[in-house]
Amino acid sequence: MRVGVEWTGEQPLTILTKDNLGFAYDGVSTPLHRYTPVETTVNAVGPALDYYWHVYDLAQDCVNQGGISHVLMIQPPARDDRP
């Protein structure tokens, strides 16, 4: 999988997060003049937990470029919660 962002805005790209009250917050964002695509290989037929964590790690790498340290919308179970 490869994730990239094409940005043509007049201002640098800003990745938002949420504050403790759930409102959009950009206080920790690093303005990006260029977004570097993020790549990973995901085995879609592997165990569901492994797939979930690959997707989470990909999303984490994507938002980290903008200074955001936590993915909020993807919450996989603990890595050691194997069936």
Summary of the structure (lengths in Angstrom):
residues: 83
radius of gyration: 14.8
end to end distance: 26.2
largest distance: 49.0
contacts: 169
relative contact order: 0.23
helix: 20%
strand: 12%
